[in-house]
Amino acid sequence: VQLVESGGGLAQAGGSLSLSCVASGKFFSINYMGWYRQAPGKQRELVASMTSGTTNYADSVKGRFTISRDNAKNTVYLQMNSLKPEDTAVYYCSAIEVVGTSLYDYWGQGTQVTVSS
């Protein structure tokens, strides 16, 4: 499985950006998809995730970011509104596939999001 993110870039504080992540390759079923981010000098952190229709958000992005998924397109999106400079980071897409008792974890290459004040 390959995950390819797109949509990162530069935005001003208060602005919006939308990220996309497309899963390709051979897989049975992607059970979990999520977005993580890593700012310079910081650990990678969960931003938002979706599994079995249930969404989860980091407290820092609740009310501003929205994760959604198009199963037909094997794509997960992250709509980011009211951006803040502290949202600046490399954003990574993650997917987990569960096949029987085996769990497969996949990551995209990351896309840079920079928010200027």
Buried (B, 14 or more C-beta within 10 A) or exposed (E): BEBBBEBBEEBEEEEEBEBBBBBEEEBEEBBBBBBBBBBEEEEBEBBBBBBEEEEEBBEEBEEBBBBEBEEEEBBBBBBBBEBBEEBBBBBBBBBBBEEEEEEBEBBBEBBEBBBEE
